[in-house]
Amino acid sequence: MKRKWGYLGLTVLMGALLAGCQEMPEEGSRLRRYTYEDIYGGNEWEDDYSQDDWDQELEDLIDQYFSGNQGYGDDTYYHEGAMGETMENVFFTFRVDDAWFVDSYGGYEPREGCELVDVLLTIENTFGEEIPMFNTDFQIQWGGEGDDDYEFALSDLAQENPEIMPDEFMLEDGEERQYHLIYEVPAGNMIFSVSYLEVFADDSEGNVYFVYFMPVDKTL
């Protein structure tokens, strides 16, 4: 999905922007699991329970789910967190445990004008059944609100190192895993976020989650 979820007016981010570090994928493999109605709706009710009753209950449920969160478009709300905080969406929880600038990883060195950020991330399946996961679920953002101020993790490194999140894998019910995500970003930025957007099988979108952090220099 060739777009950034955005910073929504946040002004704390800064840095020089240098485009073209990593060739963008033709289409991000955002997760298609269940439809919005599968999660938040239904079509069965008792004889004395009318469609209007169900519609109101569904509306109340959605209002409760979105309570206290800020708007992002017509139906999407966003949540913000920091390193070490657990973010919970409808499918799983995730947490950025640590992040470093690294000179190279697995023999890969960044292109001129770019540097590598190693993000250590923990995920846990809280959905109640097995779910597919993709490394493109997690974008990194920096700088401002430009169309090029985001990137996906490097994929080829996962073929050589099982500690790096693979392109695609299954996460069992209740299973927790910790992976590294290696991002190639423009040099000069200090503040980043990793985001996840709920995307359902009918291509509708739910909430978006941002975790903000400042990587440390791993060579120090």
PyMOL CGO cylinders between C-alpha atoms (Angstrom):
from pymol import cmd
from pymol.cgo import CYLINDER

trace = [
    CYLINDER, 0.00, 0.00, 0.00, 1.93, 2.99, -1.28, 0.3, 1, 1, 1, 1, 1, 1,
    CYLINDER, 1.93, 2.99, -1.28, 1.14, 5.59, 1.31, 0.3, 1, 1, 1, 1, 1, 1,
    CYLINDER, 1.14, 5.59, 1.31, 2.16, 6.65, 4.74, 0.3, 1, 1, 1, 1, 1, 1,
    CYLINDER, 2.16, 6.65, 4.74, -0.30, 6.58, 7.62, 0.3, 1, 1, 1, 1, 1, 1,
    CYLINDER, -0.30, 6.58, 7.62, 0.84, 10.09, 8.56, 0.3, 1, 1, 1, 1, 1, 1,
    CYLINDER, 0.84, 10.09, 8.56, 1.76, 12.01, 11.69, 0.3, 1, 1, 1, 1, 1, 1,
    CYLINDER, 1.76, 12.01, 11.69, -1.56, 13.84, 11.92, 0.3, 1, 1, 1, 1, 1, 1,
    CYLINDER, -1.56, 13.84, 11.92, -0.17, 17.23, 12.77, 0.3, 1, 1, 1, 1, 1, 1,
    CYLINDER, -0.17, 17.23, 12.77, 2.50, 16.11, 15.23, 0.3, 1, 1, 1, 1, 1, 1,
    CYLINDER, 2.50, 16.11, 15.23, 5.41, 18.53, 15.13, 0.3, 1, 1, 1, 1, 1, 1,
    CYLINDER, 5.41, 18.53, 15.13, 7.98, 16.78, 17.31, 0.3, 1, 1, 1, 1, 1, 1,
    CYLINDER, 7.98, 16.78, 17.31, 9.60, 14.96, 14.41, 0.3, 1, 1, 1, 1, 1, 1,
    CYLINDER, 9.60, 14.96, 14.41, 12.57, 16.46, 12.60, 0.3, 1, 1, 1, 1, 1, 1,
    CYLINDER, 12.57, 16.46, 12.60, 15.50, 15.66, 10.33, 0.3, 1, 1, 1, 1, 1, 1,
    CYLINDER, 15.50, 15.66, 10.33, 16.93, 16.01, 6.86, 0.3, 1, 1, 1, 1, 1, 1,
    CYLINDER, 16.93, 16.01, 6.86, 15.01, 13.98, 4.29, 0.3, 1, 1, 1, 1, 1, 1,
    CYLINDER, 15.01, 13.98, 4.29, 16.92, 12.05, 1.63, 0.3, 1, 1, 1, 1, 1, 1,
    CYLINDER, 16.92, 12.05, 1.63, 14.75, 9.97, -0.67, 0.3, 1, 1, 1, 1, 1, 1,
    CYLINDER, 14.75, 9.97, -0.67, 15.56, 6.78, -2.56, 0.3, 1, 1, 1, 1, 1, 1,
    CYLINDER, 15.56, 6.78, -2.56, 17.33, 4.61, 0.04, 0.3, 1, 1, 1, 1, 1, 1,
    CYLINDER, 17.33, 4.61, 0.04, 15.28, 1.50, -0.69, 0.3, 1, 1, 1, 1, 1, 1,
    CYLINDER, 15.28, 1.50, -0.69, 13.18, 0.70, -3.72, 0.3, 1, 1, 1, 1, 1, 1,
    CYLINDER, 13.18, 0.70, -3.72, 9.53, 0.64, -2.70, 0.3, 1, 1, 1, 1, 1, 1,
    CYLINDER, 9.53, 0.64, -2.70, 7.60, -2.62, -3.09, 0.3, 1, 1, 1, 1, 1, 1,
    CYLINDER, 7.60, -2.62, -3.09, 5.05, -2.61, -5.87, 0.3, 1, 1, 1, 1, 1, 1,
    CYLINDER, 5.05, -2.61, -5.87, 2.30, -3.22, -3.35, 0.3, 1, 1, 1, 1, 1, 1,
    CYLINDER, 2.30, -3.22, -3.35, 2.61, -3.60, 0.40, 0.3, 1, 1, 1, 1, 1, 1,
    CYLINDER, 2.61, -3.60, 0.40, 1.20, -6.92, 1.60, 0.3, 1, 1, 1, 1, 1, 1,
    CYLINDER, 1.20, -6.92, 1.60, -1.05, -5.47, 4.25, 0.3, 1, 1, 1, 1, 1, 1,
    CYLINDER, -1.05, -5.47, 4.25, -2.85, -8.07, 6.28, 0.3, 1, 1, 1, 1, 1, 1,
    CYLINDER, -2.85, -8.07, 6.28, -6.27, -9.23, 5.05, 0.3, 1, 1, 1, 1, 1, 1,
    CYLINDER, -6.27, -9.23, 5.05, -7.74, -11.33, 7.83, 0.3, 1, 1, 1, 1, 1, 1,
    CYLINDER, -7.74, -11.33, 7.83, -11.42, -10.66, 8.54, 0.3, 1, 1, 1, 1, 1, 1,
    CYLINDER, -11.42, -10.66, 8.54, -13.86, -8.00, 7.39, 0.3, 1, 1, 1, 1, 1, 1,
    CYLINDER, -13.86, -8.00, 7.39, -14.83, -5.07, 9.57, 0.3, 1, 1, 1, 1, 1, 1,
    CYLINDER, -14.83, -5.07, 9.57, -18.31, -6.53, 9.93, 0.3, 1, 1, 1, 1, 1, 1,
    CYLINDER, -18.31, -6.53, 9.93, -16.87, -9.92, 10.94, 0.3, 1, 1, 1, 1, 1, 1,
    CYLINDER, -16.87, -9.92, 10.94, -15.17, -8.23, 13.88, 0.3, 1, 1, 1, 1, 1, 1,
    CYLINDER, -15.17, -8.23, 13.88, -17.63, -5.54, 14.89, 0.3, 1, 1, 1, 1, 1, 1,
    CYLINDER, -17.63, -5.54, 14.89, -20.94, -6.70, 13.41, 0.3, 1, 1, 1, 1, 1, 1,
    CYLINDER, -20.94, -6.70, 13.41, -23.26, -9.65, 12.98, 0.3, 1, 1, 1, 1, 1, 1,
    CYLINDER, -23.26, -9.65, 12.98, -26.54, -10.68, 11.42, 0.3, 1, 1, 1, 1, 1, 1,
    CYLINDER, -26.54, -10.68, 11.42, -28.20, -12.95, 13.98, 0.3, 1, 1, 1, 1, 1, 1,
    CYLINDER, -28.20, -12.95, 13.98, -30.60, -11.89, 16.72, 0.3, 1, 1, 1, 1, 1, 1,
    CYLINDER, -30.60, -11.89, 16.72, -33.48, -13.38, 18.70, 0.3, 1, 1, 1, 1, 1, 1,
    CYLINDER, -33.48, -13.38, 18.70, -37.08, -13.07, 17.49, 0.3, 1, 1, 1, 1, 1, 1,
    CYLINDER, -37.08, -13.07, 17.49, -37.82, -10.29, 19.98, 0.3, 1, 1, 1, 1, 1, 1,
    CYLINDER, -37.82, -10.29, 19.98, -34.54, -8.53, 19.16, 0.3, 1, 1, 1, 1, 1, 1,
    CYLINDER, -34.54, -8.53, 19.16, -34.99, -6.20, 16.22, 0.3, 1, 1, 1, 1, 1, 1,
    CYLINDER, -34.99, -6.20, 16.22, -32.52, -5.07, 13.59, 0.3, 1, 1, 1, 1, 1, 1,
    CYLINDER, -32.52, -5.07, 13.59, -32.74, -1.56, 15.08, 0.3, 1, 1, 1, 1, 1, 1,
    CYLINDER, -32.74, -1.56, 15.08, -31.76, -2.97, 18.49, 0.3, 1, 1, 1, 1, 1, 1,
    CYLINDER, -31.76, -2.97, 18.49, -28.76, -4.69, 16.95, 0.3, 1, 1, 1, 1, 1, 1,
    CYLINDER, -28.76, -4.69, 16.95, -27.71, -1.59, 15.01, 0.3, 1, 1, 1, 1, 1, 1,
    CYLINDER, -27.71, -1.59, 15.01, -27.78, 0.47, 18.19, 0.3, 1, 1, 1, 1, 1, 1,
    CYLINDER, -27.78, 0.47, 18.19, -25.81, -2.15, 20.11, 0.3, 1, 1, 1, 1, 1, 1,
    CYLINDER, -25.81, -2.15, 20.11, -23.22, -2.28, 17.34, 0.3, 1, 1, 1, 1, 1, 1,
    CYLINDER, -23.22, -2.28, 17.34, -22.96, 1.52, 17.29, 0.3, 1, 1, 1, 1, 1, 1,
    CYLINDER, -22.96, 1.52, 17.29, -22.50, 1.59, 21.07, 0.3, 1, 1, 1, 1, 1, 1,
    CYLINDER, -22.50, 1.59, 21.07, -19.83, -1.11, 20.85, 0.3, 1, 1, 1, 1, 1, 1,
    CYLINDER, -19.83, -1.11, 20.85, -17.88, 0.80, 18.22, 0.3, 1, 1, 1, 1, 1, 1,
    CYLINDER, -17.88, 0.80, 18.22, -18.17, 4.03, 20.22, 0.3, 1, 1, 1, 1, 1, 1,
    CYLINDER, -18.17, 4.03, 20.22, -16.83, 2.23, 23.27, 0.3, 1, 1, 1, 1, 1, 1,
    CYLINDER, -16.83, 2.23, 23.27, -13.97, 0.71, 21.29, 0.3, 1, 1, 1, 1, 1, 1,
    CYLINDER, -13.97, 0.71, 21.29, -12.98, 4.09, 19.86, 0.3, 1, 1, 1, 1, 1, 1,
    CYLINDER, -12.98, 4.09, 19.86, -13.51, 5.99, 23.11, 0.3, 1, 1, 1, 1, 1, 1,
    CYLINDER, -13.51, 5.99, 23.11, -10.70, 8.40, 23.93, 0.3, 1, 1, 1, 1, 1, 1,
    CYLINDER, -10.70, 8.40, 23.93, -8.89, 7.99, 20.63, 0.3, 1, 1, 1, 1, 1, 1,
    CYLINDER, -8.89, 7.99, 20.63, -8.33, 10.66, 18.01, 0.3, 1, 1, 1, 1, 1, 1,
    CYLINDER, -8.33, 10.66, 18.01, -9.85, 10.61, 14.56, 0.3, 1, 1, 1, 1, 1, 1,
    CYLINDER, -9.85, 10.61, 14.56, -8.00, 9.68, 11.38, 0.3, 1, 1, 1, 1, 1, 1,
    CYLINDER, -8.00, 9.68, 11.38, -10.27, 9.85, 8.37, 0.3, 1, 1, 1, 1, 1, 1,
    CYLINDER, -10.27, 9.85, 8.37, -13.91, 8.84, 8.43, 0.3, 1, 1, 1, 1, 1, 1,
    CYLINDER, -13.91, 8.84, 8.43, -13.74, 5.53, 10.30, 0.3, 1, 1, 1, 1, 1, 1,
    CYLINDER, -13.74, 5.53, 10.30, -10.16, 5.18, 11.52, 0.3, 1, 1, 1, 1, 1, 1,
    CYLINDER, -10.16, 5.18, 11.52, -8.74, 6.21, 14.88, 0.3, 1, 1, 1, 1, 1, 1,
    CYLINDER, -8.74, 6.21, 14.88, -5.14, 6.31, 15.94, 0.3, 1, 1, 1, 1, 1, 1,
    CYLINDER, -5.14, 6.31, 15.94, -3.29, 5.34, 19.09, 0.3, 1, 1, 1, 1, 1, 1,
    CYLINDER, -3.29, 5.34, 19.09, 0.14, 6.54, 20.15, 0.3, 1, 1, 1, 1, 1, 1,
    CYLINDER, 0.14, 6.54, 20.15, 2.72, 4.91, 22.38, 0.3, 1, 1, 1, 1, 1, 1,
    CYLINDER, 2.72, 4.91, 22.38, 6.41, 4.92, 23.22, 0.3, 1, 1, 1, 1, 1, 1,
    CYLINDER, 6.41, 4.92, 23.22, 9.14, 2.31, 23.33, 0.3, 1, 1, 1, 1, 1, 1,
    CYLINDER, 9.14, 2.31, 23.33, 8.32, -0.36, 25.90, 0.3, 1, 1, 1, 1, 1, 1,
    CYLINDER, 8.32, -0.36, 25.90, 4.56, 0.26, 25.80, 0.3, 1, 1, 1, 1, 1, 1,
    CYLINDER, 4.56, 0.26, 25.80, 2.25, -2.50, 24.55, 0.3, 1, 1, 1, 1, 1, 1,
    CYLINDER, 2.25, -2.50, 24.55, -0.13, -1.55, 21.75, 0.3, 1, 1, 1, 1, 1, 1,
    CYLINDER, -0.13, -1.55, 21.75, -3.25, -3.72, 21.43, 0.3, 1, 1, 1, 1, 1, 1,
    CYLINDER, -3.25, -3.72, 21.43, -5.28, -4.02, 18.24, 0.3, 1, 1, 1, 1, 1, 1,
    CYLINDER, -5.28, -4.02, 18.24, -8.09, -6.39, 17.34, 0.3, 1, 1, 1, 1, 1, 1,
    CYLINDER, -8.09, -6.39, 17.34, -5.69, -9.15, 16.19, 0.3, 1, 1, 1, 1, 1, 1,
    CYLINDER, -5.69, -9.15, 16.19, -2.54, -8.96, 18.33, 0.3, 1, 1, 1, 1, 1, 1,
    CYLINDER, -2.54, -8.96, 18.33, -0.41, -6.86, 20.66, 0.3, 1, 1, 1, 1, 1, 1,
    CYLINDER, -0.41, -6.86, 20.66, 2.97, -5.45, 19.71, 0.3, 1, 1, 1, 1, 1, 1,
    CYLINDER, 2.97, -5.45, 19.71, 5.74, -3.67, 21.55, 0.3, 1, 1, 1, 1, 1, 1,
    CYLINDER, 5.74, -3.67, 21.55, 8.95, -1.96, 20.44, 0.3, 1, 1, 1, 1, 1, 1,
    CYLINDER, 8.95, -1.96, 20.44, 11.49, -3.30, 22.93, 0.3, 1, 1, 1, 1, 1, 1,
    CYLINDER, 11.49, -3.30, 22.93, 14.60, -1.53, 21.64, 0.3, 1, 1, 1, 1, 1, 1,
    CYLINDER, 14.60, -1.53, 21.64, 16.06, 0.20, 18.59, 0.3, 1, 1, 1, 1, 1, 1,
    CYLINDER, 16.06, 0.20, 18.59, 19.59, 0.90, 17.40, 0.3, 1, 1, 1, 1, 1, 1,
    CYLINDER, 19.59, 0.90, 17.40, 21.47, 2.53, 14.56, 0.3, 1, 1, 1, 1, 1, 1,
    CYLINDER, 21.47, 2.53, 14.56, 23.78, -0.14, 13.08, 0.3, 1, 1, 1, 1, 1, 1,
    CYLINDER, 23.78, -0.14, 13.08, 26.58, 0.21, 10.53, 0.3, 1, 1, 1, 1, 1, 1,
    CYLINDER, 26.58, 0.21, 10.53, 25.60, -3.05, 8.79, 0.3, 1, 1, 1, 1, 1, 1,
    CYLINDER, 25.60, -3.05, 8.79, 23.51, -6.17, 9.36, 0.3, 1, 1, 1, 1, 1, 1,
    CYLINDER, 23.51, -6.17, 9.36, 24.20, -9.66, 8.07, 0.3, 1, 1, 1, 1, 1, 1,
    CYLINDER, 24.20, -9.66, 8.07, 26.71, -8.28, 5.60, 0.3, 1, 1, 1, 1, 1, 1,
    CYLINDER, 26.71, -8.28, 5.60, 24.26, -5.68, 4.25, 0.3, 1, 1, 1, 1, 1, 1,
    CYLINDER, 24.26, -5.68, 4.25, 25.48, -2.07, 4.30, 0.3, 1, 1, 1, 1, 1, 1,
    CYLINDER, 25.48, -2.07, 4.30, 23.22, 0.94, 3.71, 0.3, 1, 1, 1, 1, 1, 1,
    CYLINDER, 23.22, 0.94, 3.71, 23.32, 2.93, 0.52, 0.3, 1, 1, 1, 1, 1, 1,
    CYLINDER, 23.32, 2.93, 0.52, 25.04, 6.30, 0.39, 0.3, 1, 1, 1, 1, 1, 1,
    CYLINDER, 25.04, 6.30, 0.39, 23.10, 8.89, 2.35, 0.3, 1, 1, 1, 1, 1, 1,
    CYLINDER, 23.10, 8.89, 2.35, 21.22, 6.26, 4.33, 0.3, 1, 1, 1, 1, 1, 1,
    CYLINDER, 21.22, 6.26, 4.33, 21.64, 4.30, 7.53, 0.3, 1, 1, 1, 1, 1, 1,
    CYLINDER, 21.64, 4.30, 7.53, 20.15, 1.18, 9.12, 0.3, 1, 1, 1, 1, 1, 1,
    CYLINDER, 20.15, 1.18, 9.12, 17.77, 1.10, 12.07, 0.3, 1, 1, 1, 1, 1, 1,
    CYLINDER, 17.77, 1.10, 12.07, 17.42, -2.24, 13.89, 0.3, 1, 1, 1, 1, 1, 1,
    CYLINDER, 17.42, -2.24, 13.89, 14.05, -2.43, 15.69, 0.3, 1, 1, 1, 1, 1, 1,
    CYLINDER, 14.05, -2.43, 15.69, 13.43, -5.22, 18.20, 0.3, 1, 1, 1, 1, 1, 1,
    CYLINDER, 13.43, -5.22, 18.20, 9.70, -5.93, 18.27, 0.3, 1, 1, 1, 1, 1, 1,
    CYLINDER, 9.70, -5.93, 18.27, 7.54, -8.38, 20.26, 0.3, 1, 1, 1, 1, 1, 1,
    CYLINDER, 7.54, -8.38, 20.26, 4.13, -9.56, 19.01, 0.3, 1, 1, 1, 1, 1, 1,
    CYLINDER, 4.13, -9.56, 19.01, 1.51, -11.75, 20.68, 0.3, 1, 1, 1, 1, 1, 1,
    CYLINDER, 1.51, -11.75, 20.68, -1.60, -13.25, 19.08, 0.3, 1, 1, 1, 1, 1, 1,
    CYLINDER, -1.60, -13.25, 19.08, -4.64, -12.23, 21.16, 0.3, 1, 1, 1, 1, 1, 1,
    CYLINDER, -4.64, -12.23, 21.16, -7.27, -12.92, 18.50, 0.3, 1, 1, 1, 1, 1, 1,
    CYLINDER, -7.27, -12.92, 18.50, -8.29, -16.39, 19.66, 0.3, 1, 1, 1, 1, 1, 1,
    CYLINDER, -8.29, -16.39, 19.66, -7.15, -18.36, 16.62, 0.3, 1, 1, 1, 1, 1, 1,
    CYLINDER, -7.15, -18.36, 16.62, -4.16, -18.66, 14.30, 0.3, 1, 1, 1, 1, 1, 1,
    CYLINDER, -4.16, -18.66, 14.30, -3.50, -15.56, 12.17, 0.3, 1, 1, 1, 1, 1, 1,
    CYLINDER, -3.50, -15.56, 12.17, -1.15, -14.81, 9.24, 0.3, 1, 1, 1, 1, 1, 1,
    CYLINDER, -1.15, -14.81, 9.24, 1.47, -12.11, 9.78, 0.3, 1, 1, 1, 1, 1, 1,
    CYLINDER, 1.47, -12.11, 9.78, 3.59, -10.09, 7.34, 0.3, 1, 1, 1, 1, 1, 1,
    CYLINDER, 3.59, -10.09, 7.34, 6.68, -7.97, 7.95, 0.3, 1, 1, 1, 1, 1, 1,
    CYLINDER, 6.68, -7.97, 7.95, 4.97, -5.24, 5.91, 0.3, 1, 1, 1, 1, 1, 1,
    CYLINDER, 4.97, -5.24, 5.91, 2.45, -4.93, 8.73, 0.3, 1, 1, 1, 1, 1, 1,
    CYLINDER, 2.45, -4.93, 8.73, 4.99, -2.64, 10.39, 0.3, 1, 1, 1, 1, 1, 1,
    CYLINDER, 4.99, -2.64, 10.39, 6.08, 0.58, 8.67, 0.3, 1, 1, 1, 1, 1, 1,
    CYLINDER, 6.08, 0.58, 8.67, 8.75, 2.95, 9.93, 0.3, 1, 1, 1, 1, 1, 1,
    CYLINDER, 8.75, 2.95, 9.93, 8.16, 6.73, 9.65, 0.3, 1, 1, 1, 1, 1, 1,
    CYLINDER, 8.16, 6.73, 9.65, 10.39, 9.78, 10.13, 0.3, 1, 1, 1, 1, 1, 1,
    CYLINDER, 10.39, 9.78, 10.13, 10.67, 13.46, 9.32, 0.3, 1, 1, 1, 1, 1, 1,
    CYLINDER, 10.67, 13.46, 9.32, 7.31, 14.99, 8.51, 0.3, 1, 1, 1, 1, 1, 1,
    CYLINDER, 7.31, 14.99, 8.51, 4.18, 14.27, 6.52, 0.3, 1, 1, 1, 1, 1, 1,
    CYLINDER, 4.18, 14.27, 6.52, 5.75, 13.76, 3.12, 0.3, 1, 1, 1, 1, 1, 1,
    CYLINDER, 5.75, 13.76, 3.12, 4.71, 10.93, 0.83, 0.3, 1, 1, 1, 1, 1, 1,
    CYLINDER, 4.71, 10.93, 0.83, 8.22, 9.45, 1.00, 0.3, 1, 1, 1, 1, 1, 1,
    CYLINDER, 8.22, 9.45, 1.00, 8.73, 9.68, 4.78, 0.3, 1, 1, 1, 1, 1, 1,
    CYLINDER, 8.73, 9.68, 4.78, 8.17, 5.97, 5.44, 0.3, 1, 1, 1, 1, 1, 1,
    CYLINDER, 8.17, 5.97, 5.44, 9.66, 2.62, 4.59, 0.3, 1, 1, 1, 1, 1, 1,
    CYLINDER, 9.66, 2.62, 4.59, 9.16, -1.15, 4.94, 0.3, 1, 1, 1, 1, 1, 1,
    CYLINDER, 9.16, -1.15, 4.94, 11.71, -3.48, 6.49, 0.3, 1, 1, 1, 1, 1, 1,
    CYLINDER, 11.71, -3.48, 6.49, 14.40, -5.15, 4.40, 0.3, 1, 1, 1, 1, 1, 1,
    CYLINDER, 14.40, -5.15, 4.40, 13.14, -8.60, 3.43, 0.3, 1, 1, 1, 1, 1, 1,
    CYLINDER, 13.14, -8.60, 3.43, 16.12, -10.49, 2.01, 0.3, 1, 1, 1, 1, 1, 1,
    CYLINDER, 16.12, -10.49, 2.01, 17.94, -10.55, 5.37, 0.3, 1, 1, 1, 1, 1, 1,
    CYLINDER, 17.94, -10.55, 5.37, 15.28, -12.83, 6.88, 0.3, 1, 1, 1, 1, 1, 1,
    CYLINDER, 15.28, -12.83, 6.88, 16.33, -15.66, 4.56, 0.3, 1, 1, 1, 1, 1, 1,
    CYLINDER, 16.33, -15.66, 4.56, 19.72, -15.82, 6.27, 0.3, 1, 1, 1, 1, 1, 1,
    CYLINDER, 19.72, -15.82, 6.27, 18.81, -15.00, 9.87, 0.3, 1, 1, 1, 1, 1, 1,
    CYLINDER, 18.81, -15.00, 9.87, 15.87, -16.53, 11.80, 0.3, 1, 1, 1, 1, 1, 1,
    CYLINDER, 15.87, -16.53, 11.80, 15.98, -13.64, 14.28, 0.3, 1, 1, 1, 1, 1, 1,
    CYLINDER, 15.98, -13.64, 14.28, 14.69, -11.27, 11.57, 0.3, 1, 1, 1, 1, 1, 1,
    CYLINDER, 14.69, -11.27, 11.57, 10.94, -11.16, 10.93, 0.3, 1, 1, 1, 1, 1, 1,
    CYLINDER, 10.94, -11.16, 10.93, 10.18, -13.18, 7.78, 0.3, 1, 1, 1, 1, 1, 1,
    CYLINDER, 10.18, -13.18, 7.78, 8.07, -11.86, 4.93, 0.3, 1, 1, 1, 1, 1, 1,
    CYLINDER, 8.07, -11.86, 4.93, 5.12, -14.01, 5.99, 0.3, 1, 1, 1, 1, 1, 1,
    CYLINDER, 5.12, -14.01, 5.99, 4.45, -16.45, 8.83, 0.3, 1, 1, 1, 1, 1, 1,
    CYLINDER, 4.45, -16.45, 8.83, 1.63, -17.90, 10.94, 0.3, 1, 1, 1, 1, 1, 1,
    CYLINDER, 1.63, -17.90, 10.94, 1.17, -16.87, 14.57, 0.3, 1, 1, 1, 1, 1, 1,
    CYLINDER, 1.17, -16.87, 14.57, -0.63, -19.44, 16.73, 0.3, 1, 1, 1, 1, 1, 1,
    CYLINDER, -0.63, -19.44, 16.73, -3.36, -18.47, 19.18, 0.3, 1, 1, 1, 1, 1, 1,
    CYLINDER, -3.36, -18.47, 19.18, -1.65, -17.00, 22.26, 0.3, 1, 1, 1, 1, 1, 1,
    CYLINDER, -1.65, -17.00, 22.26, 1.81, -17.33, 20.71, 0.3, 1, 1, 1, 1, 1, 1,
    CYLINDER, 1.81, -17.33, 20.71, 4.39, -14.63, 21.40, 0.3, 1, 1, 1, 1, 1, 1,
    CYLINDER, 4.39, -14.63, 21.40, 7.44, -13.99, 19.23, 0.3, 1, 1, 1, 1, 1, 1,
    CYLINDER, 7.44, -13.99, 19.23, 10.25, -11.46, 19.20, 0.3, 1, 1, 1, 1, 1, 1,
    CYLINDER, 10.25, -11.46, 19.20, 11.90, -10.41, 15.93, 0.3, 1, 1, 1, 1, 1, 1,
    CYLINDER, 11.90, -10.41, 15.93, 14.32, -7.84, 14.57, 0.3, 1, 1, 1, 1, 1, 1,
    CYLINDER, 14.32, -7.84, 14.57, 13.12, -5.55, 11.78, 0.3, 1, 1, 1, 1, 1, 1,
    CYLINDER, 13.12, -5.55, 11.78, 15.89, -3.87, 9.77, 0.3, 1, 1, 1, 1, 1, 1,
    CYLINDER, 15.89, -3.87, 9.77, 14.94, -0.59, 8.10, 0.3, 1, 1, 1, 1, 1, 1,
    CYLINDER, 14.94, -0.59, 8.10, 17.02, 1.48, 5.67, 0.3, 1, 1, 1, 1, 1, 1,
    CYLINDER, 17.02, 1.48, 5.67, 16.26, 5.16, 6.30, 0.3, 1, 1, 1, 1, 1, 1,
    CYLINDER, 16.26, 5.16, 6.30, 17.64, 8.57, 5.26, 0.3, 1, 1, 1, 1, 1, 1,
    CYLINDER, 17.64, 8.57, 5.26, 20.62, 9.64, 7.38, 0.3, 1, 1, 1, 1, 1, 1,
    CYLINDER, 20.62, 9.64, 7.38, 20.18, 12.55, 9.77, 0.3, 1, 1, 1, 1, 1, 1,
    CYLINDER, 20.18, 12.55, 9.77, 16.90, 11.63, 11.46, 0.3, 1, 1, 1, 1, 1, 1,
    CYLINDER, 16.90, 11.63, 11.46, 16.73, 10.93, 15.19, 0.3, 1, 1, 1, 1, 1, 1,
    CYLINDER, 16.73, 10.93, 15.19, 13.02, 10.38, 15.95, 0.3, 1, 1, 1, 1, 1, 1,
    CYLINDER, 13.02, 10.38, 15.95, 11.03, 7.58, 14.33, 0.3, 1, 1, 1, 1, 1, 1,
    CYLINDER, 11.03, 7.58, 14.33, 7.81, 5.65, 14.75, 0.3, 1, 1, 1, 1, 1, 1,
    CYLINDER, 7.81, 5.65, 14.75, 6.71, 2.15, 13.81, 0.3, 1, 1, 1, 1, 1, 1,
    CYLINDER, 6.71, 2.15, 13.81, 3.05, 1.87, 12.86, 0.3, 1, 1, 1, 1, 1, 1,
    CYLINDER, 3.05, 1.87, 12.86, 0.45, -0.83, 12.27, 0.3, 1, 1, 1, 1, 1, 1,
    CYLINDER, 0.45, -0.83, 12.27, -2.88, -0.29, 10.48, 0.3, 1, 1, 1, 1, 1, 1,
    CYLINDER, -2.88, -0.29, 10.48, -5.81, -2.69, 10.90, 0.3, 1, 1, 1, 1, 1, 1,
    CYLINDER, -5.81, -2.69, 10.90, -6.83, -3.84, 7.41, 0.3, 1, 1, 1, 1, 1, 1,
    CYLINDER, -6.83, -3.84, 7.41, -9.67, -6.29, 6.94, 0.3, 1, 1, 1, 1, 1, 1,
    CYLINDER, -9.67, -6.29, 6.94, -10.47, -8.86, 4.28, 0.3, 1, 1, 1, 1, 1, 1,
    CYLINDER, -10.47, -8.86, 4.28, -12.85, -6.49, 2.46, 0.3, 1, 1, 1, 1, 1, 1,
    CYLINDER, -12.85, -6.49, 2.46, -10.08, -3.83, 2.31, 0.3, 1, 1, 1, 1, 1, 1,
    CYLINDER, -10.08, -3.83, 2.31, -11.79, -1.69, 4.95, 0.3, 1, 1, 1, 1, 1, 1,
    CYLINDER, -11.79, -1.69, 4.95, -9.50, -0.10, 7.54, 0.3, 1, 1, 1, 1, 1, 1,
    CYLINDER, -9.50, -0.10, 7.54, -9.73, 0.00, 11.32, 0.3, 1, 1, 1, 1, 1, 1,
    CYLINDER, -9.73, 0.00, 11.32, -7.40, 1.70, 13.78, 0.3, 1, 1, 1, 1, 1, 1,
    CYLINDER, -7.40, 1.70, 13.78, -3.80, 2.77, 13.26, 0.3, 1, 1, 1, 1, 1, 1,
    CYLINDER, -3.80, 2.77, 13.26, -1.12, 2.46, 15.96, 0.3, 1, 1, 1, 1, 1, 1,
    CYLINDER, -1.12, 2.46, 15.96, 2.12, 4.47, 16.27, 0.3, 1, 1, 1, 1, 1, 1,
    CYLINDER, 2.12, 4.47, 16.27, 5.05, 3.72, 18.59, 0.3, 1, 1, 1, 1, 1, 1,
    CYLINDER, 5.05, 3.72, 18.59, 7.62, 6.55, 18.79, 0.3, 1, 1, 1, 1, 1, 1,
    CYLINDER, 7.62, 6.55, 18.79, 11.27, 6.05, 19.67, 0.3, 1, 1, 1, 1, 1, 1,
    CYLINDER, 11.27, 6.05, 19.67, 14.84, 7.36, 19.31, 0.3, 1, 1, 1, 1, 1, 1,
    CYLINDER, 14.84, 7.36, 19.31, 17.36, 4.67, 18.29, 0.3, 1, 1, 1, 1, 1, 1,
    CYLINDER, 17.36, 4.67, 18.29, 20.72, 4.55, 20.07, 0.3, 1, 1, 1, 1, 1, 1,
    CYLINDER, 20.72, 4.55, 20.07, 24.08, 4.05, 18.40, 0.3, 1, 1, 1, 1, 1, 1,
    CYLINDER, 24.08, 4.05, 18.40, 24.88, 0.35, 18.86, 0.3, 1, 1, 1, 1, 1, 1,
    CYLINDER, 24.88, 0.35, 18.86, 28.59, 0.99, 18.36, 0.3, 1, 1, 1, 1, 1, 1,
    CYLINDER, 28.59, 0.99, 18.36, 28.81, 3.06, 21.58, 0.3, 1, 1, 1, 1, 1, 1,
]
cmd.load_cgo(trace, "trace")
